[in-house]
Every structure is written in structure tokens, then in C-alpha cells.
Amino acid sequence: MTGLYWFLAFEFALGAVTKYWPGDTFVSSAYSVKFVEWGYPAWMRFVVGALEGVAAVLLVIPDKRTRFVGATTLVLVLTGAVTTHIVNHDPAVESWAAPTHLVIMGVLALANWPADWRDLLRPSQPRSPARGSSRARTRVLR
């Protein structure tokens, strides 16, 4: 699973970089042009790129809360992307990645769903040794 998180984080980090790229990317035309064609202001690519970059970092932190926040952020971004592709009648060849990643991020968000929403706001608890571990027994015996 860790490899999957790293792979997806790499994909979205690369996507964030391409949003900031001033000209054509190795995959498509410049995002400054694409966002305007889609009906958004050109600066919106920076907002989307920042969200993708932050979410990519959150996905690689091995904590369920941060992975949940990262996946949920990407669910919101990808919902906008899928909606944009539908509204603009983009061909499936150009827009298959957004719905695919939306499903993947939805599954990861559900997999990291907190037991209680307040867990997202609480500071994380330091992990104590397991009750039956030898380290815990030696402290009690001394």
C-alpha cells in the first residue's frame, strides 16, 4: 500500500508542477491556455496546482489522518476536473484520467476515514509499547 501512496503522490506532484509550467508540457498544451479554454481564469491553475502539491505530500505521510485529508482534497479537486470535462464535452481520450483518479482517491479516502470526525482535530497520541511486550514488562519489574 505504501508503494501505491507514493506512486499516486508522484503523479499528483508531477501534475502540480505542470500547472506551474509556463509553456506547453510534455503531455499537452499549456495549462494557462487550457484553464482559459475551460472558462476559468488563468491564475486558477496555481490554486489547483497548490492543492495537488499539498495533497501529494499528505499522501506520503504514514498517518491515516493526513492521508484522509490528502485524499479528500484530491476528491474535491478531481470532482471539479471531471465536471469541467463533462461540461466542456472533452473527448474521453483527453479526460479518462480524472474520473479514474477520482474513484481511486474516493476509495483511499474511505479506507482512511476516521472513526470520529473529531480525530482529525486532535493531536496525535504518541505510540506506547504494546502491553505484552518485553519492554513494558521490564519497566514494571524494575
Residue pairs with C-beta under 8 A, 6 or more apart in sequence:
2 62
5 59
5 60
5 67
5 108
6 59
6 60
8 56
8 59
8 101
8 104
8 105
8 108
9 56
9 57
9 59
9 60
10 56
11 56
11 101
12 52
12 53
12 55
12 56
12 59
12 74
13 52
13 53
13 56
13 57
15 49
15 52
16 49
16 50
16 52
16 53
16 56
17 49
17 53
18 25
18 27
18 31
18 49
19 31
19 45
19 46
19 48
19 49
19 52
20 45
20 46
20 49
21 30
21 31
22 30
22 32
23 30
24 30
25 31
28 34
28 94
31 45
31 49
32 42
32 45
34 45
35 41
35 42
35 44
35 45
36 42
37 88
38 84
38 88
39 87
39 88
40 84
48 77
48 80
51 73
51 74
51 76
51 77
52 74
52 77
54 70
54 73
55 69
55 70
55 71
55 73
55 74
55 77
56 70
57 70
58 66
58 67
58 69
58 70
58 73
59 66
59 67
59 70
59 71
59 108
61 67
61 70
63 124
64 112
64 114
65 112
65 114
65 119
65 120
65 124
67 108
67 112
68 109
68 112
68 113
68 114
68 120
69 120
71 105
71 106
71 108
71 109
71 112
72 105
72 109
74 101
74 105
75 102
75 105
75 106
75 109
78 98
78 99
78 101
78 102
78 105
79 102
81 98
81 102
82 95
82 98
82 99
82 102
84 90
85 94
85 95
85 98
114 120
128 136
129 135
129 136
130 136
